[in-house]
Amino acid sequence: MTQAPEIPEATRRRHDREIVALAVPAFGALVAEPLFVMADSAIVGHLGTTQLAGLGVASALLTTAVSVFVFLAYATTAAVARRVGAGDRPGAIRQGMDGIWLALLLGIAVIAVVLPLAPGIVDLFGASTTAAPYATTYLRISSLGIPAMLMVLAATGVLRGLQDTRTPLYVAVGGFIANAVLNVGLVYGAGLGIAGSAWGTVIAQCAMATIYLTVVVRGARRHGASLRPDAAGIRASAQAGVPLLVRTLSLRAILMIATAVAARLGDADIAAHQITLSLWSLLAFALDAIAIAGQAIIGRYLGAADTEGARAACRRMVQWGIATGVVLGLLVVAARPLFLPLFTSDPVVKDAALPALLMVALSQPICGIVFVLDGVLMGAGDGPYLAGAMLVTLAVFVPAALLVPALGGGLTALWAAMTLMMTVRMATLWWRSRSGRWLVTGATR
């Protein structure tokens, strides 16, 4: 960030109220999302091991497919927030509708690929011959809900851009409850087995999408915004999303390479890595909530041509990120002995995980800065820089990770490479924030 005078106390308190008001509901919505898969697993798990194995493969594929399109939420948040800041609420909703139409088109394209190719995709991901039929069934049925899932992402971005993170929280919690009830009723009550779980998820996702669309459509009618698809607007939404797609794919590649390296270290190490990665991902939700607040707040300030406000908000959010990272790191250190028995009783796995978890704890303040600045630059619409920075990070991480088994390192060394990866991300994002080049004002970037 560029040098600036200290933030006045009144301004700091106002930023704190804004951050809390947006971040806390966003955190609740983020936590609710993985509960869908957990509920499905708990219900399907009682059908049998092969059904659960099939669900594991199919849900991993679906989660990956949907997470690749998370740019629908990020890019839409930034674009809508800019127009809100510029005082153009009808234009903000119109911009959001372009994102929703893009989500629908992408969802239809995904269905067209997944339905005929589901058996081959399942085999490619190594499902056993007994689990593959269940995985194929679940994947085919659940893919019908992908347009709704992607529309939920885009609509969530619309509401975040409108500075509303409470509605997504209510919808996510309601969707989780509906999904659990439908799964129990269809899997056991109707006797549909794993197909019932898939249909329950599809119905819940479609209901969530319907609620979001109702909210957005009401806003559009209230402000006189058009709901019709606009080719130029949809194309602009897609162009804004491409750099964020590159960023997301690069991050996914890093996580996949880390898991592949851990698998080469041995069974105990890959088991310990899975536990460590699960905790790392859980901690990311808390930090990502601040990043989401950053997207909405920064976009609004820049739309209003208030660069000083954007700088001040950025500095305050970085302080929040660091403080949250320190607290999370201390919690990890304190909870390590209590956390591990929840996942394993194997002393070898525990011995491998304990020092790796310490690396996770030490890296949390770094992660706090990374997540916040990532959100700030997304809110500024600085996607091309984020894509380039992540490719640089990937280029640094790959040789570092591959050297771990080559030099006889263990899981702790691998997580040291993960910490290096986050440090590189922090350096690239910090340099950009200090340059001030992200401070581009106006209703559109």
ABEGO torsion letter per residue (X at the ends): XBBBBBBBAAAAAAAAAAAAAAAAAAAAAAAAAAAAAAAAAAAAAAAEAAAAAAAAAAAAAAAAAAAAAAAAAAAAAAAAAAAAAAGBAAAAAAAAAAAAAAAAAAAAAAAAAAAAAAAAAAAAAGBBAAAAAAAAAAAAAAAAAAAAAAAAAAAAAAAAAAGBAAAAAAAAAAAAAAAAAAAAAAAAAAGAEAAAAAAAAAAAAAAAAAAAAAAAAAAAAAAGBBABBBAAAAAAAAAAAAAAAAAAAAAAAAAAAAAAAAAAAEAAAAAAAAAAAAAAAAAAAAAAAAAAAAAAAAAAAAAAGBAAAAAAAAAAAAAAAAAAAAAAAAAAAAAAAAAAAAABABAAAAAAAAAAAAAAAAAAAAAAAAAAAAAAAAAAGAAAAAAAAAAAAAAAAAAAAAAAAAAGBBAAAAAAAAAAAAAAAAAAAAAAAAAGAABBBEABX
